[in-house]
Structure formats: structure tokens, C-alpha cells
Amino acid sequence: MSIASEEFEDAAETQARALGMVDAHCVFVKHPIQDANDAQMCEKADAIVDEVIAALRV
């Protein structure tokens, strides 16, 4: 399971296919991340926590 910025969704899918990991789960967080402050990162994390938990249960 991986977490990436939604900006890199196509790249993550391409990499998973190239590595033969087509069933790998990836959750995408709202972009951008690089310049986000702590409060913004917490908001981004809160927005995907349910998806992350679901992906880990598979």
C-alpha cells in the first residue's frame, strides 16, 4: 500500500504495472504537499484516513 500526491497518480499506476504489482493499493492525497504547513497536512491526512485503513484491510 502506498500514499502519493494525486499529481502523481498516472506515474504510480505506471510504476505498479512495470513492477508487476497491478493489484497494489495506492491512496492519493490532495496536491500540493511540498509547501503545505502542518495544519494543511493534517487536513490532507484526515481526508484520506478511511481510504488508507480500507486499503490496509484488503
C-alpha positions in Angstrom: 0.0 0.0 0.0 1.3 3.4 -0.8 0.3 7.0 -0.5 1.1 9.6 -3.1 0.0 13.0 -4.2 -2.8 12.9 -6.7 -0.5 14.8 -9.1 1.4 11.5 -9.5 -1.5 9.1 -9.9 -0.6 8.2 -13.5 3.1 7.7 -12.6 2.2 5.5 -9.6 -0.1 3.3 -11.8 2.6 3.0 -14.5 5.2 2.1 -11.9 3.0 -0.5 -10.3 2.3 -2.2 -13.7 6.1 -2.1 -14.5 6.8 -3.9 -11.2 4.1 -6.4 -11.8 2.1 -5.1 -8.8 -1.2 -4.4 -10.6 -3.2 -5.2 -7.5 -1.2 -2.9 -5.3 -3.4 -0.4 -3.4 -2.5 3.3 -3.6 -4.3 6.2 -1.9 -3.9 9.6 -3.4 -3.7 12.7 -1.2 -4.7 16.2 -2.4 -1.9 18.0 -4.2 0.3 20.0 -3.4 2.2 18.6 -0.5 5.6 20.3 -0.7 4.6 23.7 0.6 1.8 22.6 2.9 2.1 23.6 6.6 1.4 21.2 9.4 -2.2 22.1 9.7 -2.8 21.6 6.0 -1.0 18.3 6.1 -3.3 17.2 8.9 -6.3 18.2 6.8 -5.0 16.2 3.9 -4.3 13.2 6.1 -7.7 13.3 7.7 -9.3 13.4 4.3 -7.8 10.0 3.3 -7.5 8.1 6.6 -10.6 6.0 5.9 -9.2 5.0 2.4 -5.9 4.1 3.9 -7.5 1.9 6.6 -9.6 0.2 3.9 -6.6 -0.4 1.7 -4.7 -2.0 4.6 -7.5 -4.4 5.3 -7.5 -5.8 1.8 
